[in-house]
């Protein structure tokens, strides 16, 4: 086979495998009981493994999500689930940078104030790190922090920084956190 034919064959394989993989929904939101949703990008992973779905399905993850067992971060550190590849050798380790998987914007319902949101991205853009707030101000556990406006006004939770001098006070600019 000459070079031109080999090149055309490789081009056809590349285009068809990429087109085949694009029917897949990019973002998947994996539910956890302890830290909220984890955002997973199929496209980033397909780019890394070369559109080879069987690398993960159905060996590490079942396509039928209900069939997937629940794993802890400790399980992943021991090579289960995401930790099969995210071990610090093949890909970044599961304990290296929490924000790559866990730093989406958080939203939760509040009886008194309606929907409340916290933009991780905005705070990370200001060069804060995870340990600026976790675990001292906030447990990194979904629904694990029982915040009240009174507690924040006393300097707890968001009020540790949102005190009117370090950042806007929790008593002003309500729309920044609460949908009105």
C-alpha positions in Angstrom: 0.0 0.0 0.0 1.5 3.3 -1.0 1.7 6.4 1.3 -1.2 8.1 -0.2 -3.6 5.2 0.3 -2.4 4.7 3.9 -2.9 8.4 4.6 -6.5 8.3 3.1 -7.3 5.2 5.2 -6.1 6.8 8.4 -8.0 10.0 7.6 -11.2 8.0 7.0 -10.8 6.1 10.3 -10.1 9.3 12.2 -13.1 11.2 10.7 -15.5 8.3 11.2 -14.4 7.5 14.8 -14.6 11.2 15.7 -18.0 11.6 14.1 -19.2 8.3 15.7 -18.2 9.6 19.2 -19.9 13.1 18.7 -23.4 11.6 19.2 -22.5 11.2 22.8 -23.7 14.0 25.1 -20.5 15.8 26.4 -21.5 16.6 30.0 -22.6 14.0 32.4 -23.5 14.9 35.9 -22.6 12.2 38.4 -24.7 12.3 41.5 -22.9 11.9 44.8 -24.3 11.8 48.3 -21.4 13.7 49.9 -20.2 16.5 47.6 -23.0 17.2 45.1 -22.8 16.7 41.4 -19.5 15.9 39.7 -19.2 17.2 36.1 -17.8 14.7 33.7 -16.8 15.6 30.1 -17.0 12.7 27.6 -15.3 14.9 24.9 -12.2 15.5 27.1 -11.9 11.8 27.9 -12.5 10.8 24.3 -9.7 13.1 23.2 -7.4 11.5 25.8 -8.3 7.8 24.9 -8.9 8.3 21.2 -12.6 7.7 20.8 -12.2 4.3 22.4 -15.4 3.9 24.4 -14.6 0.3 25.6 -11.6 1.8 27.5 -14.2 2.7 30.2 -17.5 1.1 29.1 -18.4 -1.5 30.3 -15.2 -2.3 32.2 -14.9 0.6 34.6 -18.3 2.2 34.2 -21.5 0.6 32.9 -23.3 2.5 30.2 -26.5 1.8 32.2 -25.8 4.2 35.0 -28.1 2.5 37.5 -25.8 -0.5 37.3 -22.7 1.5 38.5 -21.8 0.9 42.2 -21.1 3.9 44.4 -17.5 4.6 45.2 -15.8 6.9 47.8 -12.8 9.0 47.2 -10.8 6.4 49.2 -12.0 3.7 46.8 -10.8 5.9 43.8 -7.5 6.4 45.5 -7.2 2.6 45.5 -7.8 2.4 41.8 -11.6 2.0 41.6 -13.9 4.0 39.3 -12.1 7.2 38.1 -9.0 6.1 40.1 -8.4 3.4 37.5 -6.8 6.1 35.3 -6.6 9.1 37.6 -3.8 7.7 39.6 -1.1 10.3 39.2 0.6 8.3 36.4 -1.8 7.9 33.6 -3.8 11.1 34.5 -3.8 13.5 37.4 -4.5 11.8 40.7 -8.0 12.0 42.3 -6.5 13.8 45.3 -4.5 16.4 43.3 -7.0 19.1 42.4 -10.5 18.9 43.7 -11.7 21.8 41.5 -11.3 19.8 38.3 -14.3 17.7 39.2 -16.0 19.3 42.2 -16.0 23.1 41.7 -19.2 23.7 39.8 -21.5 26.5 40.9 -23.6 25.3 43.8 -27.3 26.0 44.1 -29.6 25.0 46.8 -33.1 25.9 48.0 -33.5 28.0 51.2 -36.9 28.2 52.9 -36.4 31.8 53.9 -34.4 33.3 51.0 -35.4 31.2 48.0 -32.7 29.8 45.7 -29.1 30.5 46.9 -26.0 30.1 44.7 -22.3 29.9 45.3 -20.0 30.5 42.3 -16.8 28.4 43.0 -15.4 29.8 39.7 -15.6 33.4 40.7 -13.8 32.7 43.9 -11.1 30.6 42.3 -10.6 33.3 39.7 -9.6 35.6 42.7 -6.8 33.2 43.5 -8.5 31.5 46.4 -7.7 27.8 46.8 -9.9 25.0 48.1 -8.2 25.1 51.5 -9.0 28.8 51.9 -12.5 27.7 52.8 -12.4 23.9 53.2 -12.6 22.4 55.8 -12.3 25.3 58.3 -15.3 27.4 57.0 -17.2 24.8 55.1 -17.3 21.0 55.2 -16.7 19.8 51.7 -19.9 17.7 52.0 -23.1 18.3 50.1 -25.7 19.8 52.4 -23.2 19.4 55.3 -23.3 23.0 56.3 -26.2 24.5 58.2 -25.8 28.1 57.4 -28.0 30.9 58.7 -27.8 34.6 58.0 -27.3 35.2 61.8 -24.2 32.9 61.7 -22.8 34.7 58.7 -23.4 38.1 60.3 -21.3 36.7 63.3 -18.4 35.9 61.0 -19.1 32.3 60.3 -19.3 30.6 56.8 -19.4 33.3 54.1 -19.3 36.0 56.8 -15.7 35.2 57.5 -14.8 37.2 54.3 -18.1 38.9 53.5 -17.8 41.3 56.4 -18.0 44.7 54.6 -14.2 45.2 54.6 -12.7 42.1 53.0 -15.6 41.7 50.6 -19.2 43.0 50.4 -21.1 42.4 53.6 -23.7 39.5 53.8 -26.1 42.2 54.8 -25.9 44.1 51.5 -26.2 43.1 47.8 -28.6 40.2 48.5 -29.0 39.5 44.8 -25.4 38.3 44.5 -26.3 35.1 46.3 -30.1 34.9 46.3 -32.4 34.9 43.3 -35.0 37.6 43.7 
